[in-house]
């Protein structure tokens, strides 16, 4: 859909890093998904990506740090 062209370069980099992280962990996530359990092993990786929402400021159109 070429949505990256609508994002700032830092947001594109964050999206790509998140995609790579999720692809890397996909096989390990399937059992958690099937059992409807939280994959706690992912927390540290998600923190490192900075996609937990704590670094987003503003309302409506959030700004990333």
Secondary structure, 3 states (H helix, E strand, C coil): CCHHHHCCHHHHHHHHHHHHHHHHHHHHHHHHHHHCCCCHHHHHHHHHHCCCCCCEECCCCCEEC
